């Protein structure tokens, strides 16, 4: 990783809860697509997120050039890790190619749910 100050300002993705009926519809990718569009248009230098090791989107994030870091396990004997969580980050140079990649891959869901926000 490059020096920490070269990564900010940044966008940090949180968690998204989707009901079981709507899973696998591309809604997580739709949100990522719109945030990438925001990142392309504004001076953000990176995007960060965390993802669990068995999450279906890991392959997609790799295809988008996200980099993965695996935090060390806690040395607290009271904590039992059930599923490992990865820290992932995307450098600005990959924003536009990743945006176009999602635009192609999820064109159907993007066209069904166009952005109607303020920006």
N, C-alpha and C positions, 0 to 999 in steps of 0.2 A: 504494500500500500504506500502511496505517496504521503508526504507530510500532511498531518491532520487538517491544517488550515486550508489546504488546497481542495477540501471536500465540502466546504460550506460557503454560501448557504445551501441547504439541502432540503429535500422532501423526505419525510419519514412516513412510511405506510404502516398503518395499524392493522387491526383485525377486522374482518368482514364476516358477519353471520348471515348465512343464506339458508332459507328453509329447505327441507329435503326435496320438496317438489321442484324447486328451481335450481338445484345443484346441476353441474355439468352443462349449464346454459351459456357460460362464458362471461358471467357478470363480474367476477374478479378481474378478468382480463379487460373487460370494458372499462372498469374504474382505472386500471393501470394505464390503459390507452389514453384516457382523458387527462390523467396526471402527467403522462409523458408529453402530451401536447402542451400542457401548461409549462412543463420544464423546458421544452424547446423554445417557447416564446419568451420566457423570462430567464434571468441570469442565475438559475440554480446550477450548482456544480456537480451534484450527485443525487442519487436516490438510495434510501436505505429501507430495509425491511427485515423481518425475521420469518422463518418458515420452518415447520417441523419436518423431520427427515423423511417421513412417508407421505408428505403432501403431494397431490397429483401435479401441482404446478412446478415442481422442481425442474423437470425436463424443459418446460417452457422458459423458465428463468435462465437456464443454461443457454438455450437457443438465442436468448436476447442479450447474451454477454454479461449477465450478472456474475459477479465474483462471490464465492462462498468462503466464509470463515467459520470455523467451528470453535466456539468458546470452550475453554477448559471446563471440566466438570467441577462442581463445587466440592470443597474439601470439608463441607459440613456433613457430619455423619448422620444427621437427621433427614437429609434430603436424599431421596431415591429417584434417579432419573428414569422415567418410563419411556419417554420419547425425546430424543435429542433435538435441540433447536439450533438451526443455522442462522447466522447473521449474513445477510446478502447485501451487496451494494452494486450500483451501476454508475459508471463514470459518464460524464456529460458527452463525451465523444460518441457514446453508444445510444444517446437519446433518440436522435432522428432515425437511425437504422432500426432501432427497436420499435419505434412508433410505426414505421412503415411495415415492419414485420407483423405487428398486431393488426394493423389496418387490413392487410391481406388475409391473414389467418382468421380473423373474426369479423369480416366484412358484413356478414348477415346480422349479427347482434348489434354491431355499430349502426347499421342502417335502420334497425328497428328501434333503437334508443338513442336518437341524436342528442347532442349536448344542447341544452336550453338555458344554461347558466348565464351569469353576468359577463363573463369574459369570453 
